[in-house]
Amino acid sequence: MKSALIVYASLSGNTEEVAELIVDELVRSGVSVDTHRIGLGNCLPNPGNYDAMFIGSYTWARGSTPGEVKDFAADLRYKPTPVYAFGTGDTQFGGDEYFCAAAVKLARFYNSPVPPLKIEQSPRGKQENKVRKWVKGVLLIDGNTDQSEST
């Protein structure tokens, strides 16, 4: 992977923090990265200009994917490949049944080659390592084995 597009929707800032960590890990591995925050009314990016797309979302109301994320997927009018999904959630509201359900649905919708990254609220602390490890796993699957700077 030489280039990646990271698109995300964030309500509280947690999903944005995860996106920033993903950007950092990809850049450390030599990947050129662009980001797009879903729902801000900015121009729709073309995922076809990148080797991969990462899509992140918070989970809304009992396991729902936010409307702006659904609109983004519909506005693309095609399913780019490969797509890697990530999300934030809170087991306090709905337990495991709804935890990061939006990320699970996105991974399924885009036929992601890896399970989605699921983060409980903020990625700070020990969950930061979980994000970095997931990105390294994506890069290994993608065939990018030059990760000397990130280890």
Secondary structure, 3 states (H helix, E strand, C coil): CCEEEEEECCCCCHHHHHHHHHHHHHHHCCCEEEEEECCCCCCCCCHHHCCEEEEEEECECCCECCHHHHHHHHHHCCCCCCEEEEEEECCCCCHHHHCCHHHHHHHHHCCCCCCCEEEECCCCCHHHHHHHHHHHHHHHHHCCCCCCCCC
